[in-house]
Amino acid sequence: MIVEDQPDFLDILEFHLEASGFLVAAVPDAEKAVELLGHFRPALVITDLMMPGPTGVDLIHYIRGTRDLTAVPVIVITAADEGMIWQSRQAGADSILCKPLDYELFLQTLGLYAA
């Protein structure tokens, strides 16, 4: 699952993941992600931190607090400041990548969590 509020960046991430053989659910905000997470358990969640409404940190708290989702790896991709990055680590993010994104590093990071 990809959670990203910038449509162009969401499309780029979706393209790279699908090109690497992943089946992708792409959503524009944390609220829609929570709704979708109520229906299925993804192998991995990739989220931005700064979004309108609930933030990526809120989403990580939701995932870590939901019994069926606690083991789902969460990768953060963000341009947020150090304070928000620290909050995402405290909430339980598994990896954090900064924007602008290095797509090779992104794919390598995915490889750490892909089953």
C-alpha positions in Angstrom: 0.0 0.0 0.0 1.2 3.5 -0.9 -0.2 6.5 1.0 0.8 9.8 -0.6 -1.1 13.0 -1.1 0.8 14.3 -4.1 -0.8 12.7 -7.1 2.3 12.8 -9.4 4.6 11.3 -6.8 2.0 8.7 -6.0 1.9 7.7 -9.7 5.7 7.5 -9.9 5.9 5.3 -6.8 3.1 3.1 -8.1 4.9 2.8 -11.5 8.2 1.8 -9.9 6.5 -0.8 -7.6 4.4 -2.3 -10.4 7.5 -2.4 -12.7 9.2 -4.4 -9.9 6.3 -6.9 -9.8 4.4 -5.6 -6.8 0.6 -5.5 -6.7 -0.2 -1.9 -5.5 -3.0 -0.3 -3.6 -2.5 3.5 -3.9 -4.4 5.9 -1.7 -4.2 9.7 -1.3 -4.4 10.1 2.5 -4.2 8.3 5.8 -8.0 8.3 6.3 -8.5 6.3 3.1 -5.6 4.1 4.1 -7.3 3.2 7.4 -10.5 2.5 5.6 -8.7 0.1 3.2 -6.7 -1.5 6.1 -10.0 -2.5 7.6 -10.6 -4.8 4.6 -7.1 -6.3 3.9 -3.6 -6.7 5.3 -0.9 -5.5 3.0 2.5 -7.0 2.9 4.0 -3.5 3.3 2.9 0.1 3.8 4.8 3.1 2.3 3.6 6.4 3.6 4.3 10.1 3.5 4.3 11.9 6.8 2.8 15.3 5.9 -0.7 15.0 4.6 -3.9 16.8 5.1 -6.0 15.3 7.9 -4.4 12.5 9.8 -0.6 12.4 9.2 1.6 9.5 8.4 2.6 9.4 12.1 -1.1 8.9 12.9 -1.3 6.1 10.4 1.8 4.4 11.9 0.2 4.6 15.3 -3.0 3.0 13.9 -1.0 0.2 12.2 1.1 -0.5 15.3 -2.0 -0.4 17.5 -4.1 -2.8 15.4 -3.5 -6.5 16.2 -3.8 -7.8 12.7 -1.4 -5.1 11.3 1.4 -4.8 13.9 3.8 -6.9 11.9 3.3 -5.0 8.7 6.5 -3.2 7.8 6.1 0.6 7.4 8.5 2.6 5.1 8.3 6.4 5.4 9.1 8.6 2.4 9.2 12.3 3.5 10.4 15.8 3.2 9.4 16.5 6.8 11.6 18.1 9.4 13.6 16.1 12.0 10.9 16.4 14.6 8.3 14.6 12.5 10.9 12.1 11.4 11.7 11.4 15.1 8.0 11.0 15.8 7.7 8.5 13.0 10.5 6.5 14.4 8.9 6.6 17.9 5.6 5.5 16.4 7.3 2.4 14.9 8.4 3.2 11.3 10.7 0.5 10.0 12.6 2.6 7.5 12.7 6.3 6.6 13.7 7.7 3.2 13.9 11.4 2.4 12.6 13.2 -0.6 13.9 13.7 -3.2 13.8 10.0 -3.4 16.7 7.9 -4.6 14.7 5.2 -6.5 17.6 2.7 -6.4 17.8 3.0 -2.6 14.0 2.8 -2.5 14.0 -0.5 -4.3 16.8 -1.8 -2.2 14.9 -0.8 0.9 11.8 -2.6 -0.4 13.9 -5.7 -0.9 14.6 -5.8 2.9 10.9 -6.3 3.5 9.6 -8.2 0.4 8.6 -11.7 1.1 
